[in-house]
Amino acid sequence: MKLNNNIAWTVDGKIMNKTKFNEAMEKITTATFNEEGSLNHEWYVAEDQESIHIYERYQDVDAALAHLNVWSQFAALFLEGATMDTFNVYGNVTPELKSALAGATNIMSRYGGFVK
């Protein structure tokens, strides 16, 4: 069966300052859209209008590492607007990426499945 080299992650948290959160979302989404190798960048909010879930997927380790450079420009703004309660990473992570993602709650290596 066919697999891919994608790296994905999810972030769950709570909105603490909606104005800052919305500003961060707009800036990060715009910058990420222009990144080579960014595949998904989706932000969700629960019915309570506070709980958030963010899903990001990158073509490969290099694209994920490149995104972290963009993220570093906006991390402080994001954290003024929301918490990051869980940060789960999915895919075959290299030692370099693992080091860069030191704050991850879990790193989940591919174990099985397929991609169509």
SVG drawing of the C-alpha trace seen along z (x, -y; Angstrom):
<svg xmlns="http://www.w3.org/2000/svg" viewBox="-22 -43 40 45">
<polyline fill="none" stroke="black" stroke-width="0.4" points="0.0,0.0 1.1,-3.5 2.0,-6.0 3.3,-9.5 6.0,-11.6 3.5,-14.2 4.0,-15.7 0.8,-16.9 0.0,-18.3 -3.0,-19.4 -3.3,-22.0 -6.1,-22.2 -6.5,-25.1 -8.8,-28.0 -9.3,-31.5 -8.2,-33.9 -8.3,-37.2 -10.5,-37.0 -9.0,-40.1 -5.4,-38.8 -6.5,-35.3 -8.2,-36.6 -5.2,-38.8 -2.8,-35.8 -5.0,-33.5 -5.2,-36.0 -1.4,-36.6 -0.4,-33.0 -2.9,-31.7 -1.8,-34.2 1.9,-33.5 1.3,-29.7 -0.7,-29.8 2.3,-31.2 4.7,-28.5 6.1,-25.8 4.8,-22.4 1.9,-23.6 -1.1,-21.3 -3.7,-22.1 -4.1,-24.9 -7.5,-24.6 -8.8,-26.4 -11.9,-25.3 -13.8,-26.7 -16.3,-24.7 -19.9,-25.8 -18.6,-27.4 -16.7,-29.9 -13.6,-29.3 -12.3,-25.8 -10.1,-25.6 -8.7,-22.9 -6.1,-23.6 -5.0,-21.1 -1.9,-21.6 -0.3,-19.3 2.9,-19.6 4.3,-17.8 7.4,-16.5 9.9,-17.2 11.5,-20.1 8.2,-21.9 7.3,-21.4 10.7,-22.8 10.3,-25.8 6.9,-26.5 8.4,-26.6 10.4,-29.6 7.2,-31.3 5.5,-30.3 8.3,-31.9 7.4,-35.3 3.8,-35.0 4.1,-32.7 4.0,-35.5 0.9,-37.0 -0.8,-33.6 0.0,-33.0 -1.5,-36.4 -4.7,-35.2 -5.0,-31.5 -3.6,-28.7 -1.9,-25.6 -3.1,-22.8 -2.2,-19.9 0.2,-19.8 0.2,-16.4 2.5,-15.7 1.9,-12.9 4.4,-11.3 7.9,-10.1 9.7,-12.8 13.5,-13.3 15.7,-14.0 16.0,-17.6 12.3,-18.1 11.8,-16.4 14.2,-18.8 12.4,-21.8 9.1,-20.5 10.3,-20.1 7.0,-21.4 4.9,-18.7 2.6,-16.8 2.9,-13.6 4.9,-12.6 3.0,-9.8 5.0,-7.9 3.2,-6.2 2.4,-2.7 0.1,-1.5 -2.7,-2.5 -2.7,-3.9 -3.1,-7.0 -5.2,-7.1"/>
</svg>
